[in-house]
Amino acid sequence: MKFDFQEYLAELSHYELFESYYLVRNALVSDVTIFMTVLFGYITLAYFVSAKLTRFQAITISSLYSLFALYMASSAYNSSLMASVIAFTASGLDSSSDSLILGAILLLSWIFSIILFIQARRMGSA
């Protein structure tokens, strides 16, 4: 049996919808906060340590960072999408494009952080 999220939300009262929205929004804030913390830690590592790392260490750290950052980005995207579905059910306003914008911003941040790490590594070893 497949779980129908829309049907579930239709059965909730307004209070329960708003409570669900705030819970999902808090999860979204946590996901984005963790993503940003890891992102700025990686950028700090890029500037101060990347030139001193061996190739293996740089690849290992970047791979672990990428796995975790992309996981947090997808978690934030899913939380944002769920919040927009709940908000649509409660108010009728469609904000699903916000999820796409957030996902794109987090993905671009990850891409640019990898590029910055590579450039900082090259500049430091030159």
Secondary structure, DSSP 8 states (H G I E B T S, - for coil): ----HHHHHHTS-HHHHHHHHHHHHHHHHHHHHHHHHHHHHHHHHHHHTGGGS-HHHHHHHHHHHHHHHHHHHHHHHHHHHHHHHHHHHHH----HHHHHHHHHHHHHHHHHHHHHHHHHHHHHH-
